[in-house]
Amino acid sequence: MTELAALEHVLGGIGRAAIAVSGGIDSMTLATVAGRLAGHDHTVFHALSPAVPLDASERVRRHAAREGWKLREIDAGEFDDPNYRANPVDRCFYCKTNLYDSIAAVTDDSVLSGTNLDDLGDYRPGLEAARRHGVRHPFVEAGIDKAAVRAIARHLALGDLAELPAAPCLSSRVETGLRIEGDQLALIDAVEKYVARRLDAHTVRCRIRREKVVIELDASSLAALGDLDAVGISHVIAVMLQAEGIDKPLNFRPYRMGSAFLRPEAHG
């Protein structure tokens, strides 16, 4: 497989590495390829945080046990950073800065991320943090995009990873400028899991906005959402939100990637 060979060539030239693994398909596939590469010595770093769903951390642990990774779980400390908690438009810069600082504090190995070519076409302030820390992006160096990452995962028979939907950190559900609270992120995760189970939905996002809460669904799930289901689900969610002191109107909308994120031009 051409893409896999290109990735192995890049990784082979890096040697010892510290791989930042979030639990998503990109970083997990990268760590798997690196771990199976003969003579490649690496440590997987996974940050435990209120912004990381518990099932993502469990996924990392399962794969670490199966693949024999040297796994190191860390607290990157972003929730102690007032810049991160303020949820500015460049929140990801502070998140990644804390992550890479924490990794660099305990290893001199090259730090690797799961960034792929598709990630370069959007506003991603976390990439500036990576640049400042000298982080390498093997997928980018090998010319690999998201589709190729999934193809590699399928080629390596990583079925559970190959079809894993995109799952940005839970903080991405909170509208830019609203303070990030750990309890609120746990609530968001619980709401999304409830809706996914109730509707067997492929994609669910619980967006906390200034004036309302929006449940975004993939097209087929939204189309299948009848009036009775909408009323029943809305009631359960309202009770969950009120238990955390959130009393805002609730509605359902089509899923739109990053819709809680107000881009720099929106603040001009």
C-alpha positions as CSV (number, residue, x, y, z in Angstrom):
1,M,0.0,0.0,0.0
2,T,1.6,3.2,-1.2
3,E,0.3,5.5,1.6
4,L,1.4,3.1,4.3
5,A,4.8,2.7,2.8
6,A,5.2,6.5,2.6
7,L,4.2,6.8,6.3
8,E,6.6,4.0,7.4
9,H,9.4,5.7,5.5
10,V,8.8,9.0,7.4
11,L,8.5,7.2,10.7
12,G,11.6,5.2,10.1
13,G,13.6,8.4,9.8
14,I,12.4,9.8,13.1
15,G,13.4,7.1,15.5
16,R,12.4,7.4,19.1
17,A,9.1,9.3,19.4
18,A,6.5,10.6,21.8
19,I,3.1,10.3,20.1
20,A,0.3,12.5,21.3
21,V,-2.8,10.3,21.1
22,S,-6.3,11.7,21.7
23,G,-8.3,8.5,21.0
24,G,-9.4,9.5,17.5
25,I,-8.7,7.7,14.3
26,D,-5.8,9.8,13.2
27,S,-3.5,9.6,16.2
28,M,-4.6,6.0,17.0
29,T,-3.7,4.9,13.5
30,L,-0.4,6.8,13.6
31,A,0.5,5.1,16.9
32,T,-0.5,1.7,15.6
33,V,1.7,2.0,12.5
34,A,4.6,3.3,14.5
35,G,4.2,0.5,17.1
36,R,4.3,-2.2,14.4
37,L,7.4,-0.7,12.6
38,A,10.4,-2.9,13.4
39,G,13.0,-1.1,15.5
40,H,10.7,1.9,16.2
41,D,10.7,2.9,19.9
42,H,7.9,5.2,21.0
43,T,5.8,6.2,23.9
44,V,2.1,7.1,23.6
45,F,1.0,10.1,25.6
46,H,-2.7,10.4,26.3
47,A,-4.1,13.5,28.2
48,L,-6.8,12.8,30.7
49,S,-9.1,15.8,30.8
50,P,-12.8,16.8,31.3
51,A,-12.7,17.7,27.5
52,V,-11.8,14.1,26.6
53,P,-14.8,11.6,26.7
54,L,-14.2,8.7,28.9
55,D,-14.8,6.3,26.0
56,A,-11.9,7.8,24.1
57,S,-9.6,7.2,27.0
58,E,-10.9,3.6,27.3
59,R,-10.3,3.1,23.6
60,V,-6.7,4.2,24.0
61,R,-6.2,1.8,26.9
62,R,-7.6,-1.1,24.9
63,H,-5.4,-0.5,21.9
64,A,-2.4,0.1,24.1
65,A,-2.9,-3.3,25.7
66,R,-3.6,-5.0,22.4
67,E,-0.7,-3.4,20.5
68,G,1.8,-3.4,23.4
69,W,2.2,0.4,23.5
70,K,4.2,2.1,26.2
71,L,1.3,4.2,27.4
72,R,1.7,7.3,29.6
73,E,-1.4,9.1,30.8
74,I,-0.9,12.7,31.8
75,D,-2.8,15.7,33.0
76,A,-1.8,18.4,30.5
77,G,-3.2,21.1,32.9
78,E,-5.2,23.1,30.4
79,F,-8.0,23.5,33.0
80,D,-5.5,25.4,35.2
81,D,-4.9,27.8,32.3
82,P,-7.2,30.9,32.4
83,N,-6.6,31.5,28.7
84,Y,-8.0,28.1,27.8
85,R,-10.9,28.3,30.2
86,A,-12.0,31.7,28.8
87,N,-12.6,29.8,25.5
88,P,-11.3,32.5,23.1
89,V,-11.2,32.0,19.3
90,D,-7.7,30.5,19.6
91,R,-8.6,28.2,22.5
92,C,-6.9,25.3,20.8
93,F,-3.6,27.1,20.8
94,Y,-3.6,27.1,24.6
95,C,-4.8,23.5,24.8
96,K,-2.0,22.2,22.6
97,T,0.5,24.5,24.2
98,N,-0.3,22.9,27.6
99,L,-0.2,19.4,26.0
100,Y,3.2,19.8,24.3
101,D,4.7,21.6,27.3
102,S,3.6,18.6,29.5
103,I,5.1,16.1,27.1
104,A,8.3,18.0,26.6
105,A,8.7,18.2,30.4
106,V,9.2,14.4,30.6
107,T,10.9,13.4,27.4
108,D,13.4,14.6,24.9
109,D,11.9,12.4,22.1
110,S,10.4,13.9,19.0
111,V,6.8,14.7,19.5
112,L,4.4,13.5,16.8
113,S,0.8,14.4,16.1
114,G,-1.9,12.8,14.0
115,T,-2.5,15.9,11.9
116,N,-3.3,15.1,8.3
117,L,-3.4,17.1,5.1
118,D,-7.0,17.9,5.4
119,D,-6.3,19.7,8.7
120,L,-4.2,22.3,7.0
121,G,-7.1,23.8,5.1
122,D,-8.9,25.3,8.1
123,Y,-8.2,27.7,10.9
124,R,-6.4,25.5,13.5
125,P,-4.5,27.6,16.1
126,G,-3.3,24.3,17.6
127,L,-0.9,24.0,14.7
128,E,0.8,27.2,15.7
129,A,1.5,25.6,19.1
130,A,2.8,22.5,17.4
131,R,5.1,24.7,15.2
132,R,6.5,26.5,18.3
133,H,7.2,23.1,20.0
134,G,8.8,21.5,16.9
135,V,6.1,18.9,16.7
136,R,6.2,16.7,13.6
137,H,3.2,15.6,11.6
138,P,4.1,12.3,9.8
139,F,0.8,12.1,7.9
140,V,1.4,15.5,6.4
141,E,5.1,14.7,5.6
142,A,3.9,11.5,3.9
143,G,1.2,13.4,1.9
144,I,-1.7,11.6,3.6
145,D,-5.2,13.0,4.0
146,K,-8.2,11.8,6.1
147,A,-9.4,9.3,3.4
148,A,-6.0,7.8,3.3
149,V,-5.8,7.5,7.1
150,R,-9.0,5.5,7.0
151,A,-7.7,3.4,4.1
152,I,-4.6,2.6,6.2
153,A,-6.7,1.7,9.2
154,R,-8.8,-0.7,7.0
155,H,-5.7,-2.2,5.4
156,L,-4.3,-2.9,8.9
157,A,-7.7,-4.5,9.9
158,L,-8.4,-1.8,12.5
159,G,-12.1,-2.0,11.8
160,D,-13.2,-0.3,14.9
161,L,-10.9,2.7,14.1
162,A,-11.4,2.8,10.4
163,E,-15.1,3.7,10.8
164,L,-14.7,5.8,13.9
165,P,-16.6,9.1,13.3
166,A,-14.9,12.4,13.9
167,A,-15.0,13.3,17.6
168,P,-13.5,16.7,18.5
169,C,-12.9,17.5,22.1
170,L,-16.0,18.3,24.2
171,S,-14.9,21.9,24.6
172,S,-15.6,22.4,20.9
173,R,-19.4,22.2,21.7
174,V,-19.3,25.4,23.8
175,E,-19.7,28.6,21.8
176,T,-16.6,30.7,21.6
177,G,-16.4,33.2,24.5
178,L,-18.4,31.1,27.0
179,R,-16.2,29.9,29.8
180,I,-15.3,26.2,29.7
181,E,-16.5,24.3,32.8
182,G,-15.6,20.7,33.5
183,D,-19.1,19.7,34.8
184,Q,-20.7,21.2,31.7
185,L,-18.5,19.1,29.5
186,A,-19.5,15.9,31.4
187,L,-23.1,17.0,30.8
188,I,-22.6,17.5,27.1
189,D,-21.1,14.0,26.8
190,A,-24.0,12.5,28.7
191,V,-26.6,14.3,26.6
192,E,-24.9,13.2,23.3
193,K,-24.7,9.6,24.5
194,Y,-28.4,9.6,25.5
195,V,-29.5,11.0,22.1
196,A,-27.2,8.6,20.2
197,R,-28.7,5.6,22.1
198,R,-32.3,6.8,21.8
199,L,-32.1,7.5,18.0
200,D,-29.3,5.1,17.0
201,A,-27.8,8.3,15.6
202,H,-24.4,8.3,13.8
203,T,-23.6,11.9,14.7
204,V,-24.8,13.9,17.7
205,R,-23.5,17.3,18.9
206,C,-24.9,19.1,22.0
207,R,-24.0,22.8,21.4
208,I,-24.1,25.1,24.3
209,R,-24.8,28.6,23.0
210,R,-25.4,31.9,24.7
211,E,-29.1,32.0,24.2
212,K,-30.0,28.3,23.6
213,V,-28.9,24.7,23.5
214,V,-28.9,23.0,20.0
215,I,-28.8,19.3,19.4
216,E,-27.3,18.7,16.0
217,L,-28.0,15.4,14.2
218,D,-26.8,13.7,11.0
219,A,-29.3,14.0,8.2
220,S,-30.9,10.6,8.5
221,S,-31.4,10.8,12.2
222,L,-32.9,14.3,12.0
223,A,-35.3,13.1,9.2
224,A,-36.4,10.2,11.4
225,L,-37.0,12.3,14.4
226,G,-40.8,12.4,14.8
227,D,-42.8,14.9,16.8
228,L,-43.3,12.5,19.7
229,D,-39.6,11.5,19.8
230,A,-38.6,15.2,19.7
231,V,-41.0,16.0,22.6
232,G,-39.8,13.1,24.7
233,I,-36.1,13.6,24.1
234,S,-36.4,17.3,24.7
235,H,-38.0,16.7,28.1
236,V,-35.2,14.3,29.2
237,I,-32.5,16.7,28.0
238,A,-34.2,19.7,29.7
239,V,-34.1,17.8,33.0
240,M,-30.5,16.9,32.5
241,L,-29.6,20.6,31.7
242,Q,-31.6,22.0,34.6
243,A,-29.8,19.7,37.0
244,E,-26.6,21.6,36.0
245,G,-28.3,25.0,36.2
246,I,-28.8,25.5,32.5
247,D,-32.3,26.8,31.6
248,K,-32.2,27.7,27.9
249,P,-34.5,26.9,24.9
250,L,-33.7,23.7,23.2
251,N,-34.0,22.8,19.5
252,F,-32.8,20.3,16.9
253,R,-30.7,21.2,13.8
254,P,-28.7,19.5,11.1
255,Y,-25.2,18.7,12.1
256,R,-22.7,21.4,11.0
257,M,-19.0,20.9,11.8
258,G,-17.6,23.4,14.2
259,S,-20.9,25.5,14.4
260,A,-20.1,26.5,18.0
261,F,-16.8,28.0,16.9
262,L,-16.9,31.7,16.0
263,R,-14.1,32.2,13.5
264,P,-11.8,35.2,13.7
265,E,-13.6,37.1,10.9
266,A,-16.8,36.9,13.0
267,H,-15.1,39.1,15.6
268,G,-13.8,41.7,13.2
